[in-house]
Structures are given as C-alpha cells and as structure tokens.
Amino acid sequence: MRHEMRRLLPISAGATLLAALTLGTGAAGAATALSPAHGFAPRQLIVKFDGAPRGRTVALPADAGVAASAAALRRNPRVEYAEPNYVATASAAPAPTPTPVPLLPDDPGTLAGATEAATTAGDWTFKQWNFLPWAGEATSRLPLSPGGIDAVGAWRNLEAAGHPGAEGVTVAVLDTGIAYRDEGSGFLRSPDFAAGQFVKGYDFVDRDRLPLDENGHGTHVAGTIAEKTGNGIGLTGLAYRAKLMPVRVLDKHGRGRASEIAQGIRFAVAHHAQVINMSFNFGCGKEVPEIDEALREAYAKGVVAVASVGNLGSETCVSEPATGPRVIGVGGTTEGGCLGDYSLPGKGVDLLAPGGGTPESGCPSVSARPIYQVTLRPGSTRTFAIPGNYVGTSMAAAHVSAAAAMVIAADTYAGPRFQPESSAGAKPRVNGVAKQLRRTARSLALAPSKQGAGLIDLARATEYFGPAPTAG
C-alpha cells in the first residue's frame, strides 16, 4: 500500500491518481491563473490517503475541475481528505495612502539604568503610541496612551531577567519576506535592522534561500516584532534583541497557497523557531487540513503559533490559520483603546493587540493613527520610509508574537503563577505562554467574541514575582 501511495501521489501524476481511483471529474475546465483572493490554485488538490503522515499536493489534468475532483476523491474510502490548494491573503485592512513619513533618526534614547529600550527617547514615543504605558504617571518625554501595551515596563522586566529585548528567542515571520539583506542591485536591508539579528530562512514562493520582501507587509510586521532600538535610526521593535527567521510564503501581492504555507510552518519548526507569526487569512469557512496538520506538529514541538483573525472587508469571519489548533488568534485595537472597526468577532479571538485605524462605532475615542514602522516604500525594494497606512489584524498579530517571545525570555510562563494545563500531548511552553498573555490582559468590557481575554499588557505579562513561598 505505501509503495502504491508513493507511486500515485507525485505532483506530476494527477491523471494517474484520478484514473487509479476510477473517479469522474465532470466537465468543469481548469483555470489558467490563481483564482481571486481566498480562492484556490488552478489544477491542484491537497490529498491525504489513510495511513499517510501528511497531505500531498497533486496536479490535475487540464480538463479536470478542482471542486468536482475534490468531491469525487472524498467519496473514496482510502482518502482521508481532498481539498483545493486554497489561497490566503495578508491581513492588512484597507486604509488611505498618505505621504510616507520621512525616515529620520529619532531613536537615540536609552532606558534609565539600562543600555537599550528608550523611555527618554526621541520622536518614537510620539509615533509609537502602541508601545506606551496606558496607566501611571505621564511625563513630557513618555506620554500615556489609552491603547498602549506598556512595552516600556516589559523592557525593564526583561533587563532585570537578564534577557533584554527577548534575547535568545527566535521568531519566524511567515509573510511576504523581509528586507533583511543587501542582494545585488535590487534589494537593500532595511536600515533599522542589523544583519546579525537574522537566522536562516527560506523562500517557498520562488523556491530559493533568499526570502526577500517585494511587498513591504512582511518587513513592517517584522519591524514591529524586532526592529532595532537605541541605534539612532527610525523607530523601535518590541522584542528588539530577538532573532528573526524570514520565511516567505506570500508573493509580492500578499497571497500564498496552503501548500507553501504548510511547508513554511514545518521549516520554522525544523529550524528551531520558538514563535511563528502568521499575519494572513484564508477565506471564511475554508477547511485547510494541511495547515492544521503543520500546526499540530508545531504544537508537539512546543512552538507558539500566532495569527491574525482577519479584517472586515477582506474576510467575513474569523478564519484559518487563527482558528487552527492551539493558535493564538488576535484582533485589533486602536490608539484610543477601542476595538478597530475592521476586527472580526468570533470563537477564534483569543487576545487583542494594537492594529491602529478607525474605532468601531460607539467608542468614546476617535483617535485613529496607524501602526508606524520602517518598511519599503510602495513599489520599491531599495528605499524605505515610515508609511501611514498599515492598519489591521496583521499588525495586531505581530504585537502578540513579540509578546510571546518576551514572555518566553522572561520565563514568566513557567513561573509560580502558571500551572500547566494537563492534557495528552500538551506542551507547557505553548499552553503557558498563551495562558500568561490571557491572564494578564486587560478587559475592554467587550464580549469575549470580540476581545477574547482582552488587550495584552506586556509589563504585567513579563513581570516576575519570585519563587512561590515555601510552606512552613
């Protein structure tokens, strides 16, 4: 049987597969290009036979309809699943496209008593409302922000823990790539990244070892997670000493196929990422079992998976991978500490994080600035700016991936305040990080379907209270 499956499943053997299973395909013709966003790749199915370790991509003959072929294969008792190779899209909400903010040196400050992570910095404190404290005493150099997540307090905690900026943690960014290195005459590294902060990645779109960004979305997401600080350039990232693993699974239009995304997840796991960020979504209600298989493998290895829940106008419901097994699904909030009008509600919403943009109706605050970060100028792979139109749950997911890295570095997920969940195969890191972020989040007084546990609070999530008292 195993020999037969190996013979039937190569990508070039679609016709053999259909003939061997004596399936009819109907008269539907194959498409000649990618279907619209949240559609599927033409002439491809992802099929898993009973007993196989995972699904495989199978090519279909030119006259075979994708939906009809999938339905026919599902009727075969040897087939565990057969689904189209669905397409996901990056989860940035539509927003106006203003003139980008010039890329000026405005990150010269240092944290009192530390070497990095500014509280007395330059202009970053007035652009990055999302990193500011939301309570306490404001100063002229460190204002408060209702939508802030108190990165400053978390930076202090990580310094005290001996892991400044989440040093020692690796975050895989599955996206459009990252502007992480100079390459020929076409690509430059973002000036606010350092060459030494990247580990080996891979490009599953172009099938090479250079996962360079041709869109800007991936660089922006990576910047929120781990852009450098204290270097006098641009802005700052949350987990500013974490390592970044660039894994390109979305093309220059921000679209990627399930087969490549599943491979990207497995690559990140195999190369020892501790956190995986996925700022993209499949269509509402689409079943993507190959993604779920890869996510289960990530969980079994103790890798924390984070995903955007999707944006109203692009999606119509919370969707994969946010609804996948053991994934932390993230909705978006605004500068005023309100739910973004784009953030979808649903069972897959676990936490909220800053996504910027316009608040939902009824919110008392009209503050609507975007998430600022250094990234590519539109249409360029060599010039950089701080755009003003990055809004959405993509941005929110990046904050939570950085938060997960910071919790791992602070080791609060395994401390006395956390008791591991007991279930077969559960990994304490994955369960512990998610539980620590949930238990320290602040409620926005919204329904759980909108806010999950609430808006992340990084200072509380990384605070260590010392060993549990010993019984006398």
MARNU-74508 format. One line per 10 residues: number of its first residue (from 1); their letters; for each residue z, x, y of C-alpha. Coordinates in nm, 4 decimals. Example, Ala and Ser with C-alpha at 12.3 -4.5 7.8 and 13.67 -1.06 7.14 Angstrom:
2
1) AS) 0.7800:1.2300:-0.4500 ~ 0.7140:1.3670:-0.1060 .
//
This chain:
472
1) MRHEMRRLLP) 0.0000:0.0000:0.0000 ~ 0.0914:0.2782:0.2515 ~ -0.2366:0.4545:0.1763 ~ -0.4236:0.1295:0.2337 ~ -0.2486:0.0684:0.5678 ~ -0.3317:0.4177:0.6863 ~ -0.6939:0.3512:0.5952 ~ -0.7064:0.0185:0.7756 ~ -0.5290:0.0976:1.0996 ~ -0.7133:0.3750:1.2881 .
11) ISAGATLLAA) -0.8411:0.2677:1.6280 ~ -1.1996:0.3129:1.5152 ~ -1.1575:0.0832:1.2179 ~ -1.1270:-0.2578:1.3840 ~ -1.4167:-0.4083:1.1925 ~ -1.2846:-0.2718:0.8626 ~ -0.9472:-0.4245:0.9343 ~ -1.0897:-0.7672:1.0018 ~ -1.3165:-0.7554:0.7004 ~ -1.0427:-0.6324:0.4693 .
21) LTLGTGAAGA) -0.8232:-0.9230:0.5685 ~ -1.1134:-1.1717:0.5414 ~ -1.0457:-1.3152:0.8868 ~ -1.2713:-1.5203:1.1076 ~ -1.2755:-1.4315:1.4763 ~ -1.4538:-1.7212:1.6400 ~ -1.7383:-1.6940:1.8835 ~ -1.5472:-1.5579:2.1831 ~ -1.7034:-1.2439:2.3279 ~ -1.5136:-0.9344:2.4350 .
31) ATALSPAHGF) -1.4525:-0.8448:2.7973 ~ -1.6098:-0.5329:2.9394 ~ -1.3196:-0.4203:3.1598 ~ -0.9473:-0.4670:3.1922 ~ -0.8525:-0.8292:3.2301 ~ -0.6798:-0.9358:3.5533 ~ -0.3242:-0.8221:3.6204 ~ -0.0927:-0.9300:3.3414 ~ -0.3974:-0.9842:3.1221 ~ -0.4850:-0.7539:2.8369 .
41) APRQLIVKFD) -0.7143:-0.4703:2.7422 ~ -1.0516:-0.5791:2.6019 ~ -1.1306:-0.5426:2.2298 ~ -0.7828:-0.4216:2.1391 ~ -0.4886:-0.5583:1.9446 ~ -0.1497:-0.4116:1.8605 ~ -0.0850:-0.4873:1.4938 ~ 0.2096:-0.4156:1.2679 ~ 0.1983:-0.4561:0.8917 ~ 0.5091:-0.5319:0.6899 .
51) GAPRGRTVAL) 0.6724:-0.2036:0.5953 ~ 0.5096:-0.0001:0.8737 ~ 0.7517:0.1840:1.1065 ~ 0.5815:0.0527:1.4212 ~ 0.2739:-0.1244:1.5516 ~ -0.0640:0.0440:1.5960 ~ -0.3482:-0.0105:1.8403 ~ -0.6555:-0.1472:1.6625 ~ -1.0077:-0.1692:1.8056 ~ -1.2049:-0.4925:1.7613 .
61) PADAGVAASA) -1.5802:-0.5249:1.7201 ~ -1.7759:-0.6262:2.0285 ~ -1.8219:-0.9866:1.9126 ~ -1.4539:-1.0475:1.8293 ~ -1.2375:-1.2459:2.0681 ~ -0.8946:-1.0943:2.1311 ~ -0.6924:-1.4162:2.1213 ~ -0.8784:-1.5572:1.8182 ~ -0.8461:-1.2304:1.6271 ~ -0.4743:-1.2106:1.7001 .
71) AALRRNPRVE) -0.4200:-1.5679:1.5849 ~ -0.6138:-1.5052:1.2645 ~ -0.4199:-1.1884:1.1859 ~ -0.0865:-1.3644:1.2350 ~ -0.1761:-1.6018:0.9534 ~ -0.1901:-1.3115:0.7093 ~ 0.1441:-1.2660:0.5287 ~ 0.1030:-0.8869:0.5403 ~ 0.1057:-0.8859:0.9204 ~ 0.4417:-0.8764:1.0979 .
81) YAEPNYVATA) 0.2834:-0.9224:1.4396 ~ -0.0539:-0.9083:1.6121 ~ -0.0653:-0.9230:1.9916 ~ -0.3122:-0.8325:2.2662 ~ -0.2591:-0.4973:2.4342 ~ -0.1025:-0.6574:2.7407 ~ -0.1224:-0.5021:3.0866 ~ 0.1827:-0.4500:3.3099 ~ 0.1761:-0.4040:3.6873 ~ 0.4057:-0.2174:3.9267 .
91) SAAPAPTPTP) 0.6729:-0.4443:4.0734 ~ 0.6468:-0.3890:4.4469 ~ 0.6370:-0.7129:4.6451 ~ 0.3554:-0.7831:4.8926 ~ 0.4564:-0.6645:5.2387 ~ 0.2896:-0.5831:5.5714 ~ 0.1424:-0.2356:5.6041 ~ 0.2775:-0.0864:5.9267 ~ 0.2021:0.2582:6.0575 ~ 0.3956:0.5049:5.8383 .
101) VPLLPDDPGT) 0.6996:0.6727:5.9907 ~ 0.6198:1.0378:6.0657 ~ 0.7652:1.2835:5.8179 ~ 1.0142:1.4684:6.0383 ~ 1.3092:1.6953:5.9498 ~ 1.6098:1.4637:5.9622 ~ 1.8325:1.5578:5.6694 ~ 2.0334:1.8589:5.7924 ~ 2.3875:1.7361:5.7360 ~ 2.6447:1.8203:5.4723 .
111) LAGATEAATT) 2.9312:1.6289:5.3211 ~ 3.2680:1.7346:5.4580 ~ 3.4220:1.9763:5.2086 ~ 3.1049:1.9953:5.0013 ~ 2.7695:2.1693:5.0080 ~ 2.5317:1.8722:4.9958 ~ 2.5005:1.4950:5.0370 ~ 2.5428:1.4177:5.4023 ~ 2.7921:1.1972:5.5823 ~ 2.7225:1.3672:5.9139 .
121) AGDWTFKQWN) 2.3507:1.3913:5.8604 ~ 2.0660:1.3237:6.0945 ~ 1.8374:1.0246:6.1017 ~ 1.8566:0.9437:5.7293 ~ 2.1712:0.7416:5.7944 ~ 1.9764:0.5155:6.0266 ~ 1.6814:0.4707:5.7918 ~ 1.8553:0.4547:5.4552 ~ 2.0750:0.1503:5.5094 ~ 2.0715:0.1079:5.1331 .
131) FLPWAGEATS) 2.2840:0.4207:5.0744 ~ 2.5544:0.3458:5.3319 ~ 2.9079:0.2154:5.2722 ~ 2.9395:-0.1611:5.3003 ~ 3.3107:-0.1655:5.3850 ~ 3.5620:0.0606:5.5562 ~ 3.5543:0.2218:5.8970 ~ 3.2210:0.2896:6.0671 ~ 3.1594:0.5989:6.2778 ~ 2.8846:0.6926:6.5192 .
141) RLPLSPGGID) 2.7253:0.9105:6.2509 ~ 2.7979:0.6943:5.9470 ~ 2.7492:0.3243:6.0187 ~ 2.8275:0.0467:5.7737 ~ 2.5580:-0.1646:5.6105 ~ 2.6164:-0.5086:5.4552 ~ 2.3516:-0.4260:5.1962 ~ 2.4718:-0.0733:5.1272 ~ 2.5900:0.0535:4.7886 ~ 2.8156:0.3367:4.9131 .
151) AVGAWRNLEA) 2.6277:0.6384:4.7877 ~ 2.8428:0.8500:5.0187 ~ 3.1585:0.7616:4.8272 ~ 2.9805:0.8282:4.4981 ~ 2.8659:1.1705:4.6181 ~ 3.2282:1.2606:4.6909 ~ 3.3323:1.1418:4.3448 ~ 3.0619:1.3463:4.1753 ~ 3.1573:1.6575:4.3715 ~ 3.5161:1.6097:4.2544 .
161) AGHPGAEGVT) 3.3955:1.5621:3.8954 ~ 3.2035:1.8906:3.9082 ~ 2.8595:1.7289:3.8752 ~ 2.7277:1.6937:4.2311 ~ 2.4258:1.4693:4.2647 ~ 2.4344:1.3819:3.8913 ~ 2.3671:1.7421:3.7963 ~ 2.2962:1.7757:3.4256 ~ 2.1361:1.4325:3.3791 ~ 1.7620:1.3717:3.3225 .
171) VAVLDTGIAY) 1.5875:1.0528:3.4377 ~ 1.2417:0.9680:3.3040 ~ 1.0271:0.7840:3.5586 ~ 0.7644:0.5758:3.3758 ~ 0.5252:0.4884:3.6545 ~ 0.2043:0.5937:3.8326 ~ 0.3108:0.9568:3.8074 ~ 0.4946:1.1703:4.0623 ~ 0.3696:1.4124:4.3279 ~ 0.5700:1.6825:4.1523 .
181) RDEGSGFLRS) 0.3464:1.9917:4.1726 ~ 0.0535:2.1505:4.3517 ~ -0.2620:2.1316:4.1426 ~ -0.5954:2.2724:4.2545 ~ -0.7281:2.1416:4.5838 ~ -0.6489:1.7799:4.5081 ~ -0.2711:1.7478:4.4700 ~ 0.0366:1.8696:4.6513 ~ 0.4030:1.8366:4.5640 ~ 0.5989:1.6065:4.7930 .
191) PDFAAGQFVK) 0.7765:1.8314:5.0450 ~ 1.1113:1.6662:4.9719 ~ 1.1026:1.7581:4.6018 ~ 1.1852:2.1012:4.4637 ~ 0.9765:2.2491:4.1832 ~ 1.2855:2.3219:3.9765 ~ 1.4025:1.9625:3.9563 ~ 1.1303:1.8518:3.7128 ~ 1.1164:1.8759:3.3349 ~ 0.8078:1.8479:3.1166 .
201) GYDFVDRDRL) 0.6254:1.5169:3.1425 ~ 0.3016:1.3644:3.0195 ~ 0.0110:1.1530:3.1455 ~ -0.0603:0.8722:2.8975 ~ -0.3366:0.7307:3.1197 ~ -0.5559:1.0418:3.1378 ~ -0.4110:1.1982:2.8217 ~ -0.3061:1.5344:2.9633 ~ 0.0069:1.7226:3.0651 ~ -0.0288:1.6593:3.4378 .
211) PLDENGHGTH) 0.1265:1.3198:3.5246 ~ 0.0325:1.3403:3.8928 ~ 0.0537:1.0390:4.1200 ~ -0.2643:0.8832:4.2605 ~ -0.0913:0.5753:4.3990 ~ 0.2406:0.6561:4.5693 ~ 0.4533:0.3988:4.3873 ~ 0.5873:0.6456:4.1311 ~ 0.6654:0.9096:4.3931 ~ 0.8544:0.6539:4.6018 .
221) VAGTIAEKTG) 1.0571:0.5389:4.3005 ~ 1.1314:0.8989:4.2018 ~ 1.2363:0.9756:4.5587 ~ 1.4977:0.7029:4.5596 ~ 1.6323:0.8365:4.2316 ~ 1.6460:1.2092:4.3088 ~ 1.4803:1.3256:4.6290 ~ 1.6465:1.6436:4.7543 ~ 1.9132:1.6432:5.0234 ~ 2.0598:1.8943:5.2630 .
231) NGIGLTGLAY) 1.7189:2.0613:5.2952 ~ 1.6224:1.9557:5.6466 ~ 1.3236:1.7551:5.5195 ~ 1.2627:1.3822:5.5010 ~ 1.5356:1.1629:5.3561 ~ 1.7658:1.1831:5.0561 ~ 1.7835:1.0595:4.6990 ~ 2.0827:0.9129:4.5201 ~ 2.1129:1.1433:4.2167 ~ 1.9811:1.4366:4.4177 .
241) RAKLMPVRVL) 2.0533:1.7061:4.1541 ~ 1.9341:1.5108:3.8518 ~ 1.6241:1.6302:3.6700 ~ 1.3157:1.4095:3.6864 ~ 1.0739:1.3606:3.3965 ~ 0.7355:1.2325:3.5197 ~ 0.5721:1.0038:3.2625 ~ 0.2503:0.8430:3.3819 ~ 0.1903:0.5063:3.2160 ~ 0.0364:0.3185:3.5120 .
251) DKHGRGRASE) -0.3035:0.4003:3.6601 ~ -0.3908:0.4509:4.0265 ~ -0.3946:0.0728:4.0712 ~ -0.0412:0.0417:3.9326 ~ -0.1469:-0.1104:3.5998 ~ -0.0742:0.0079:3.2482 ~ -0.1247:-0.1033:2.8888 ~ 0.1560:-0.1799:2.6474 ~ 0.0379:0.0850:2.4015 ~ 0.0647:0.3653:2.6588 .
261) IAQGIRFAVA) 0.3961:0.2350:2.7935 ~ 0.5476:0.2304:2.4441 ~ 0.4282:0.5880:2.3933 ~ 0.5833:0.6801:2.7272 ~ 0.9208:0.5382:2.6241 ~ 0.9081:0.7333:2.2980 ~ 0.8097:1.0522:2.4817 ~ 1.1088:1.0180:2.7136 ~ 1.3424:0.9656:2.4193 ~ 1.1966:1.2562:2.2205 .
271) HHAQVINMSF) 1.2341:1.4889:2.5203 ~ 1.5977:1.4017:2.5819 ~ 1.5927:1.1798:2.8878 ~ 1.9262:1.0034:2.9321 ~ 1.7887:0.7287:3.1578 ~ 1.4446:0.5622:3.1671 ~ 1.3248:0.3805:3.4802 ~ 1.0563:0.1117:3.4425 ~ 0.9547:-0.0429:3.7762 ~ 0.6840:-0.2693:3.6339 .
281) NFGCGKEVPE) 0.6480:-0.6010:3.4546 ~ 0.4271:-0.7801:3.2065 ~ 0.3227:-1.1397:3.2615 ~ 0.5663:-1.4261:3.2332 ~ 0.6450:-1.5164:2.8734 ~ 0.4304:-1.2432:2.7189 ~ 0.5629:-1.1118:2.3902 ~ 0.5266:-0.7352:2.3759 ~ 0.6843:-0.6370:2.0430 ~ 0.5683:-0.2760:2.0548 .
291) IDEALREAYA) 0.7638:-0.2290:2.3783 ~ 1.0707:-0.3861:2.2188 ~ 1.0396:-0.1507:1.9202 ~ 1.0302:0.1509:2.1507 ~ 1.3281:0.0194:2.3482 ~ 1.5300:-0.0238:2.0299 ~ 1.4525:0.3379:1.9441 ~ 1.5739:0.4389:2.2908 ~ 1.8955:0.2455:2.2406 ~ 1.9513:0.4029:1.8999 .
301) KGVVAVASVG) 1.9330:0.7447:2.0691 ~ 2.1743:0.6446:2.3476 ~ 1.9141:0.6289:2.6265 ~ 1.9864:0.3869:2.9127 ~ 1.6794:0.1738:2.9943 ~ 1.6453:0.0114:3.3384 ~ 1.3687:-0.2267:3.4520 ~ 1.2717:-0.4434:3.7467 ~ 1.2936:-0.8188:3.6838 ~ 0.9691:-0.8882:3.8708 .
311) NLGSETCVSE) 0.8722:-1.0358:4.2055 ~ 0.7825:-1.3892:4.3053 ~ 0.4144:-1.3873:4.3919 ~ 0.3315:-1.1284:4.1288 ~ 0.5293:-1.2748:3.8389 ~ 0.6533:-1.6278:3.7789 ~ 0.9577:-1.5500:3.5639 ~ 1.1775:-1.2575:3.4634 ~ 0.9658:-1.0731:3.2107 ~ 0.9315:-0.7698:2.9868 .
321) PATGPRVIGV) 1.0496:-0.4993:2.9867 ~ 1.3509:-0.6383:3.1775 ~ 1.4024:-0.8951:2.9013 ~ 1.3763:-0.6307:2.6291 ~ 1.6646:-0.5275:2.4021 ~ 1.9530:-0.3541:2.5794 ~ 1.7559:-0.3159:2.9047 ~ 1.9395:-0.3450:3.2376 ~ 1.7312:-0.5957:3.4365 ~ 1.7525:-0.5503:3.8147 .
331) GGTTEGGCLG) 1.6906:-0.7947:4.1000 ~ 1.6528:-0.7006:4.4659 ~ 1.8701:-0.7432:4.7756 ~ 1.8127:-0.6978:5.1467 ~ 1.9625:-0.4958:5.4296 ~ 2.1841:-0.7905:5.5168 ~ 2.3313:-0.8096:5.1674 ~ 2.1273:-1.1147:5.0701 ~ 1.9023:-1.1844:4.7751 ~ 1.5433:-1.0897:4.8514 .
341) DYSLPGKGVD) 1.3104:-1.3892:4.8711 ~ 1.0918:-1.2161:4.6101 ~ 1.3659:-1.1578:4.3493 ~ 1.3160:-1.3784:4.0453 ~ 1.6100:-1.5572:3.8807 ~ 1.6577:-1.5781:3.5061 ~ 1.8535:-1.4797:3.1981 ~ 1.7302:-1.1199:3.2229 ~ 1.9001:-1.0488:3.5576 ~ 2.1924:-0.8130:3.4915 .
351) LLAPGGGTPE) 2.2510:-0.6492:3.8298 ~ 2.1268:-0.6403:4.1874 ~ 2.0344:-0.3363:4.3950 ~ 1.8605:-0.2786:4.7278 ~ 1.4953:-0.3794:4.7303 ~ 1.4620:-0.4470:5.1030 ~ 1.2432:-0.7113:5.2591 ~ 1.2958:-1.0696:5.3672 ~ 1.6086:-1.2573:5.2509 ~ 1.5947:-1.5913:5.0732 .
361) SGCPSVSARP) 1.6403:-1.8986:5.2897 ~ 1.9971:-1.9836:5.3818 ~ 2.1079:-1.6229:5.4110 ~ 2.3061:-1.5623:5.7334 ~ 2.1369:-1.2244:5.7934 ~ 1.7732:-1.1799:5.8948 ~ 1.7771:-0.8009:5.8501 ~ 1.4644:-0.7175:5.6540 ~ 1.3914:-0.3464:5.6633 ~ 1.2150:-0.1958:5.3596 .
371) IYQVTLRPGS) 1.3293:0.0878:5.1358 ~ 1.2377:0.4116:5.3090 ~ 1.1457:0.7174:5.1039 ~ 0.8949:1.0006:5.1296 ~ 0.5760:0.9328:4.9354 ~ 0.1983:0.9646:4.9507 ~ 0.0049:0.8209:5.2391 ~ -0.2266:0.5420:5.1178 ~ -0.5488:0.6834:4.9740 ~ -0.4265:1.0430:4.9698 .
381) TRTFAIPGNY) -0.2831:1.2772:4.7078 ~ -0.2135:1.5549:4.9599 ~ -0.0437:1.4005:5.2641 ~ 0.2974:1.2397:5.2872 ~ 0.4881:1.0009:5.5076 ~ 0.7742:0.7518:5.5020 ~ 0.5941:0.4160:5.4633 ~ 0.7459:0.0911:5.5834 ~ 0.6022:-0.1456:5.3225 ~ 0.7857:-0.0600:4.9991 .
391) VGTSMAAAHV) 0.9791:-0.3743:4.9086 ~ 1.0682:-0.5331:4.5761 ~ 1.2469:-0.5094:4.2464 ~ 1.0634:-0.1836:4.1721 ~ 1.2736:-0.0263:4.4437 ~ 1.5876:-0.2003:4.3179 ~ 1.5421:-0.0687:3.9632 ~ 1.5193:0.2879:4.0967 ~ 1.8639:0.2500:4.2555 ~ 2.0147:0.1380:3.9252 .
401) SAAAAMVIAA) 1.8512:0.4205:3.7295 ~ 2.0049:0.6659:3.9749 ~ 2.3351:0.4794:3.9473 ~ 2.3242:0.5110:3.5684 ~ 2.2653:0.8869:3.5999 ~ 2.5598:0.9129:3.8391 ~ 2.7899:0.7179:3.6075 ~ 2.6894:0.9439:3.3175 ~ 2.7540:1.2533:3.5311 ~ 3.0910:1.1197:3.6489 .
411) DTYAGPRFQP) 3.1800:1.0304:3.2885 ~ 3.3431:0.7060:3.4012 ~ 3.1549:0.5053:3.1410 ~ 3.3638:0.6675:2.8676 ~ 3.6922:0.6822:3.0568 ~ 4.0090:0.4787:3.0092 ~ 3.8701:0.1805:3.1983 ~ 3.5969:0.1351:2.9404 ~ 3.6415:0.0170:2.5854 ~ 3.3196:0.0499:2.3818 .
421) ESSAGAKPRV) 3.1678:-0.2705:2.2549 ~ 3.1878:-0.2918:1.8776 ~ 2.8599:-0.3905:1.7175 ~ 2.6495:-0.2383:1.4452 ~ 2.4364:0.0474:1.5743 ~ 2.5685:0.0226:1.9311 ~ 2.5725:0.3475:2.1287 ~ 2.8729:0.3941:2.3557 ~ 2.6712:0.5559:2.6367 ~ 2.4261:0.2668:2.6738 .
431) NGVAKQLRRT) 2.6914:-0.0010:2.6433 ~ 2.9393:0.1923:2.8557 ~ 2.7063:0.2629:3.1475 ~ 2.5914:-0.0982:3.1646 ~ 2.9468:-0.2261:3.1409 ~ 3.0736:0.0143:3.4072 ~ 2.7990:-0.0885:3.6502 ~ 2.8623:-0.4572:3.5842 ~ 3.2404:-0.4428:3.6121 ~ 3.2298:-0.2527:3.9430 .
441) ARSLALAPSK) 2.9531:-0.4595:4.1061 ~ 3.0424:-0.6864:4.3991 ~ 2.9586:-1.0514:4.3782 ~ 2.7330:-1.2063:4.6422 ~ 2.8600:-1.5513:4.5417 ~ 2.5308:-1.6413:4.3782 ~ 2.4604:-1.7997:4.0420 ~ 2.4584:-1.5498:3.7520 ~ 2.0887:-1.6241:3.7004 ~ 2.0259:-1.4785:4.0474 .
451) QGAGLIDLAR) 2.2750:-1.1937:4.0721 ~ 2.3877:-1.1117:3.7196 ~ 2.7163:-0.9291:3.7762 ~ 2.6354:-0.8638:4.1433 ~ 2.5269:-0.5817:4.3746 ~ 2.6015:-0.2316:4.2464 ~ 2.8784:-0.0331:4.4162 ~ 2.8282:0.3351:4.3443 ~ 3.1600:0.4560:4.4811 ~ 3.3529:0.2225:4.2505 .
461) ATEYFGPAPT) 3.1241:0.2908:3.9541 ~ 3.1799:0.6670:3.9771 ~ 3.5495:0.6574:4.0609 ~ 3.7740:0.8166:3.8006 ~ 4.1331:0.7031:3.7754 ~ 4.2517:0.9753:3.5414 ~ 4.3751:0.9526:3.1837 ~ 4.5413:0.6398:3.0581 ~ 4.9217:0.6539:3.0726 ~ 5.0967:0.7687:2.7577 .
471) AG) 5.3387:0.5205:2.6015 ~ 5.6991:0.6407:2.6366 .
//
